[in-house]
Amino acid sequence: MGAKVLERFAAGAPRGSLPAEEYAARRRAEGEPATVVMDLKSDTFLVVVPAGEED
């Protein structure tokens, strides 16, 4: 199972994961199954969706 990254947010930002969570919430409101995950290697929050068959 793969995932497609929609957006990246720096973990060191003053608001932490909040911008990523807000972005994911907007995408979910539009019907996209967006989830926030932490990429420890790059120290970023990623907003991802499951990879579709076309990817």
Jmol script that loads the backbone (N, CA, C; Angstrom):
load data "model"
ATOM      1  N   MET A   1       0.850  -1.185   0.000  1.00  0.00           N
ATOM      2  CA  MET A   1       0.000   0.000   0.000  1.00  0.00           C
ATOM      3  C   MET A   1       0.886   1.236   0.000  1.00  0.00           C
ATOM      4  N   GLY A   2       0.647   2.133  -0.942  1.00  0.00           N
ATOM      5  CA  GLY A   2       1.422   3.352  -1.040  1.00  0.00           C
ATOM      6  C   GLY A   2       0.587   4.559  -0.684  1.00  0.00           C
ATOM      7  N   ALA A   3       1.253   5.686  -0.651  1.00  0.00           N
ATOM      8  CA  ALA A   3       0.561   6.934  -0.347  1.00  0.00           C
ATOM      9  C   ALA A   3       1.122   8.037  -1.228  1.00  0.00           C
ATOM     10  N   LYS A   4       0.280   8.988  -1.539  1.00  0.00           N
ATOM     11  CA  LYS A   4       0.672  10.158  -2.322  1.00  0.00           C
ATOM     12  C   LYS A   4       0.743  11.349  -1.374  1.00  0.00           C
ATOM     13  N   VAL A   5       1.859  12.068  -1.380  1.00  0.00           N
ATOM     14  CA  VAL A   5       2.038  13.237  -0.525  1.00  0.00           C
ATOM     15  C   VAL A   5       1.396  14.442  -1.197  1.00  0.00           C
ATOM     16  N   LEU A   6       0.462  15.073  -0.488  1.00  0.00           N
ATOM     17  CA  LEU A   6      -0.197  16.272  -1.018  1.00  0.00           C
ATOM     18  C   LEU A   6       0.545  17.540  -0.623  1.00  0.00           C
ATOM     19  N   GLU A   7       1.075  17.573   0.601  1.00  0.00           N
ATOM     20  CA  GLU A   7       1.713  18.786   1.111  1.00  0.00           C
ATOM     21  C   GLU A   7       2.667  18.418   2.236  1.00  0.00           C
ATOM     22  N   ARG A   8       3.676  19.261   2.452  1.00  0.00           N
ATOM     23  CA  ARG A   8       4.667  19.075   3.528  1.00  0.00           C
ATOM     24  C   ARG A   8       4.673  20.315   4.412  1.00  0.00           C
ATOM     25  N   PHE A   9       4.829  20.094   5.719  1.00  0.00           N
ATOM     26  CA  PHE A   9       4.878  21.192   6.677  1.00  0.00           C
ATOM     27  C   PHE A   9       6.030  20.951   7.643  1.00  0.00           C
ATOM     28  N   ALA A  10       6.841  21.962   7.875  1.00  0.00           N
ATOM     29  CA  ALA A  10       7.993  21.833   8.773  1.00  0.00           C
ATOM     30  C   ALA A  10       7.529  21.550  10.199  1.00  0.00           C
ATOM     31  N   ALA A  11       8.135  20.554  10.816  1.00  0.00           N
ATOM     32  CA  ALA A  11       7.762  20.189  12.186  1.00  0.00           C
ATOM     33  C   ALA A  11       8.240  21.236  13.182  1.00  0.00           C
ATOM     34  N   GLY A  12       9.276  21.958  12.851  1.00  0.00           N
ATOM     35  CA  GLY A  12       9.822  22.952  13.764  1.00  0.00           C
ATOM     36  C   GLY A  12       9.094  24.281  13.744  1.00  0.00           C
ATOM     37  N   ALA A  13       8.037  24.389  12.978  1.00  0.00           N
ATOM     38  CA  ALA A  13       7.286  25.640  12.909  1.00  0.00           C
ATOM     39  C   ALA A  13       6.662  25.956  14.268  1.00  0.00           C
ATOM     40  N   PRO A  14       6.442  27.219  14.569  1.00  0.00           N
ATOM     41  CA  PRO A  14       5.884  27.592  15.873  1.00  0.00           C
ATOM     42  C   PRO A  14       4.537  26.942  16.190  1.00  0.00           C
ATOM     43  N   ARG A  15       3.749  26.629  15.179  1.00  0.00           N
ATOM     44  CA  ARG A  15       2.428  26.046  15.422  1.00  0.00           C
ATOM     45  C   ARG A  15       2.445  24.523  15.337  1.00  0.00           C
ATOM     46  N   GLY A  16       3.622  23.921  15.177  1.00  0.00           N
ATOM     47  CA  GLY A  16       3.725  22.457  15.153  1.00  0.00           C
ATOM     48  C   GLY A  16       2.920  21.823  14.044  1.00  0.00           C
ATOM     49  N   SER A  17       2.124  20.810  14.377  1.00  0.00           N
ATOM     50  CA  SER A  17       1.369  20.072  13.362  1.00  0.00           C
ATOM     51  C   SER A  17       0.064  20.739  12.973  1.00  0.00           C
ATOM     52  N   LEU A  18      -0.302  21.827  13.635  1.00  0.00           N
ATOM     53  CA  LEU A  18      -1.596  22.453  13.384  1.00  0.00           C
ATOM     54  C   LEU A  18      -1.821  22.826  11.914  1.00  0.00           C
ATOM     55  N   PRO A  19      -0.878  23.446  11.209  1.00  0.00           N
ATOM     56  CA  PRO A  19      -1.131  23.744   9.787  1.00  0.00           C
ATOM     57  C   PRO A  19      -1.396  22.486   8.963  1.00  0.00           C
ATOM     58  N   ALA A  20      -0.687  21.410   9.253  1.00  0.00           N
ATOM     59  CA  ALA A  20      -0.897  20.160   8.525  1.00  0.00           C
ATOM     60  C   ALA A  20      -2.280  19.600   8.829  1.00  0.00           C
ATOM     61  N   GLU A  21      -2.686  19.634  10.086  1.00  0.00           N
ATOM     62  CA  GLU A  21      -4.005  19.137  10.467  1.00  0.00           C
ATOM     63  C   GLU A  21      -5.114  19.968   9.826  1.00  0.00           C
ATOM     64  N   GLU A  22      -4.925  21.280   9.769  1.00  0.00           N
ATOM     65  CA  GLU A  22      -5.920  22.162   9.149  1.00  0.00           C
ATOM     66  C   GLU A  22      -6.030  21.881   7.651  1.00  0.00           C
ATOM     67  N   TYR A  23      -4.887  21.694   6.988  1.00  0.00           N
ATOM     68  CA  TYR A  23      -4.885  21.404   5.555  1.00  0.00           C
ATOM     69  C   TYR A  23      -5.582  20.067   5.296  1.00  0.00           C
ATOM     70  N   ALA A  24      -5.258  19.061   6.098  1.00  0.00           N
ATOM     71  CA  ALA A  24      -5.880  17.742   5.937  1.00  0.00           C
ATOM     72  C   ALA A  24      -7.385  17.821   6.164  1.00  0.00           C
ATOM     73  N   ALA A  25      -7.817  18.607   7.134  1.00  0.00           N
ATOM     74  CA  ALA A  25      -9.245  18.756   7.419  1.00  0.00           C
ATOM     75  C   ALA A  25      -9.967  19.378   6.220  1.00  0.00           C
ATOM     76  N   ARG A  26      -9.337  20.367   5.597  1.00  0.00           N
ATOM     77  CA  ARG A  26      -9.942  20.980   4.399  1.00  0.00           C
ATOM     78  C   ARG A  26     -10.062  19.962   3.273  1.00  0.00           C
ATOM     79  N   ARG A  27      -9.032  19.148   3.092  1.00  0.00           N
ATOM     80  CA  ARG A  27      -9.074  18.130   2.037  1.00  0.00           C
ATOM     81  C   ARG A  27     -10.144  17.081   2.331  1.00  0.00           C
ATOM     82  N   ARG A  28     -10.277  16.695   3.612  1.00  0.00           N
ATOM     83  CA  ARG A  28     -11.318  15.728   3.983  1.00  0.00           C
ATOM     84  C   ARG A  28     -12.705  16.317   3.748  1.00  0.00           C
ATOM     85  N   ALA A  29     -12.871  17.617   4.001  1.00  0.00           N
ATOM     86  CA  ALA A  29     -14.157  18.276   3.758  1.00  0.00           C
ATOM     87  C   ALA A  29     -14.516  18.247   2.273  1.00  0.00           C
ATOM     88  N   GLU A  30     -13.482  18.181   1.427  1.00  0.00           N
ATOM     89  CA  GLU A  30     -13.690  18.094  -0.023  1.00  0.00           C
ATOM     90  C   GLU A  30     -13.854  16.646  -0.482  1.00  0.00           C
ATOM     91  N   GLY A  31     -13.842  15.694   0.454  1.00  0.00           N
ATOM     92  CA  GLY A  31     -14.063  14.300   0.120  1.00  0.00           C
ATOM     93  C   GLY A  31     -12.808  13.474  -0.097  1.00  0.00           C
ATOM     94  N   GLU A  32     -11.646  14.043   0.165  1.00  0.00           N
ATOM     95  CA  GLU A  32     -10.402  13.307  -0.018  1.00  0.00           C
ATOM     96  C   GLU A  32      -9.969  12.712   1.334  1.00  0.00           C
ATOM     97  N   PRO A  33      -9.557  11.447   1.378  1.00  0.00           N
ATOM     98  CA  PRO A  33      -9.210  10.797   2.647  1.00  0.00           C
ATOM     99  C   PRO A  33      -7.806  11.172   3.132  1.00  0.00           C
ATOM    100  N   ALA A  34      -7.579  12.445   3.411  1.00  0.00           N
ATOM    101  CA  ALA A  34      -6.258  12.935   3.801  1.00  0.00           C
ATOM    102  C   ALA A  34      -5.940  12.593   5.256  1.00  0.00           C
ATOM    103  N   THR A  35      -4.671  12.246   5.474  1.00  0.00           N
ATOM    104  CA  THR A  35      -4.166  11.904   6.794  1.00  0.00           C
ATOM    105  C   THR A  35      -2.837  12.611   7.006  1.00  0.00           C
ATOM    106  N   VAL A  36      -2.537  12.971   8.258  1.00  0.00           N
ATOM    107  CA  VAL A  36      -1.263  13.589   8.586  1.00  0.00           C
ATOM    108  C   VAL A  36      -0.349  12.525   9.192  1.00  0.00           C
ATOM    109  N   VAL A  37       0.867  12.447   8.668  1.00  0.00           N
ATOM    110  CA  VAL A  37       1.879  11.541   9.213  1.00  0.00           C
ATOM    111  C   VAL A  37       3.158  12.337   9.441  1.00  0.00           C
ATOM    112  N   MET A  38       4.002  11.831  10.326  1.00  0.00           N
ATOM    113  CA  MET A  38       5.279  12.486  10.621  1.00  0.00           C
ATOM    114  C   MET A  38       6.392  11.739   9.912  1.00  0.00           C
ATOM    115  N   ASP A  39       7.207  12.469   9.160  1.00  0.00           N
ATOM    116  CA  ASP A  39       8.400  11.902   8.541  1.00  0.00           C
ATOM    117  C   ASP A  39       9.577  12.295   9.426  1.00  0.00           C
ATOM    118  N   LEU A  40      10.020  11.367  10.263  1.00  0.00           N
ATOM    119  CA  LEU A  40      11.082  11.665  11.219  1.00  0.00           C
ATOM    120  C   LEU A  40      12.398  11.993  10.538  1.00  0.00           C
ATOM    121  N   LYS A  41      12.670  11.327   9.419  1.00  0.00           N
ATOM    122  CA  LYS A  41      13.940  11.536   8.720  1.00  0.00           C
ATOM    123  C   LYS A  41      14.091  12.982   8.240  1.00  0.00           C
ATOM    124  N   SER A  42      13.014  13.559   7.711  1.00  0.00           N
ATOM    125  CA  SER A  42      13.079  14.937   7.200  1.00  0.00           C
ATOM    126  C   SER A  42      12.513  15.957   8.185  1.00  0.00           C
ATOM    127  N   ASP A  43      12.005  15.505   9.334  1.00  0.00           N
ATOM    128  CA  ASP A  43      11.424  16.368  10.365  1.00  0.00           C
ATOM    129  C   ASP A  43      10.295  17.229   9.792  1.00  0.00           C
ATOM    130  N   THR A  44       9.381  16.564   9.073  1.00  0.00           N
ATOM    131  CA  THR A  44       8.235  17.254   8.496  1.00  0.00           C
ATOM    132  C   THR A  44       6.958  16.458   8.729  1.00  0.00           C
ATOM    133  N   PHE A  45       5.851  17.198   8.743  1.00  0.00           N
ATOM    134  CA  PHE A  45       4.538  16.559   8.754  1.00  0.00           C
ATOM    135  C   PHE A  45       4.092  16.471   7.304  1.00  0.00           C
ATOM    136  N   LEU A  46       3.611  15.303   6.902  1.00  0.00           N
ATOM    137  CA  LEU A  46       3.154  15.086   5.538  1.00  0.00           C
ATOM    138  C   LEU A  46       1.650  14.868   5.542  1.00  0.00           C
ATOM    139  N   VAL A  47       0.965  15.497   4.613  1.00  0.00           N
ATOM    140  CA  VAL A  47      -0.452  15.231   4.409  1.00  0.00           C
ATOM    141  C   VAL A  47      -0.509  14.271   3.229  1.00  0.00           C
ATOM    142  N   VAL A  48      -1.029  13.070   3.483  1.00  0.00           N
ATOM    143  CA  VAL A  48      -1.022  12.020   2.467  1.00  0.00           C
ATOM    144  C   VAL A  48      -2.420  11.484   2.222  1.00  0.00           C
ATOM    145  N   VAL A  49      -2.598  10.893   1.035  1.00  0.00           N
ATOM    146  CA  VAL A  49      -3.803  10.151   0.674  1.00  0.00           C
ATOM    147  C   VAL A  49      -3.336   8.810   0.136  1.00  0.00           C
ATOM    148  N   PRO A  50      -4.166   7.780   0.239  1.00  0.00           N
ATOM    149  CA  PRO A  50      -3.786   6.488  -0.333  1.00  0.00           C
ATOM    150  C   PRO A  50      -3.524   6.640  -1.830  1.00  0.00           C
ATOM    151  N   ALA A  51      -2.493   5.951  -2.299  1.00  0.00           N
ATOM    152  CA  ALA A  51      -2.163   6.006  -3.729  1.00  0.00           C
ATOM    153  C   ALA A  51      -3.243   5.303  -4.514  1.00  0.00           C
ATOM    154  N   GLY A  52      -3.689   5.924  -5.575  1.00  0.00           N
ATOM    155  CA  GLY A  52      -4.716   5.338  -6.426  1.00  0.00           C
ATOM    156  C   GLY A  52      -4.112   4.388  -7.431  1.00  0.00           C
ATOM    157  N   GLU A  53      -4.955   3.706  -8.158  1.00  0.00           N
ATOM    158  CA  GLU A  53      -4.507   2.760  -9.187  1.00  0.00           C
ATOM    159  C   GLU A  53      -3.740   3.455 -10.300  1.00  0.00           C
ATOM    160  N   GLU A  54      -4.062   4.734 -10.555  1.00  0.00           N
ATOM    161  CA  GLU A  54      -3.409   5.452 -11.650  1.00  0.00           C
ATOM    162  C   GLU A  54      -2.010   5.906 -11.301  1.00  0.00           C
ATOM    163  N   ASP A  55      -1.622   5.868 -10.018  1.00  0.00           N
ATOM    164  CA  ASP A  55      -0.276   6.318  -9.604  1.00  0.00           C
ATOM    165  C   ASP A  55       0.757   5.254  -9.774  1.00  0.00           C
TER     166      ASP A  55
END
end "model"
wireframe off; spacefill off
backbone 0.3
color backbone group
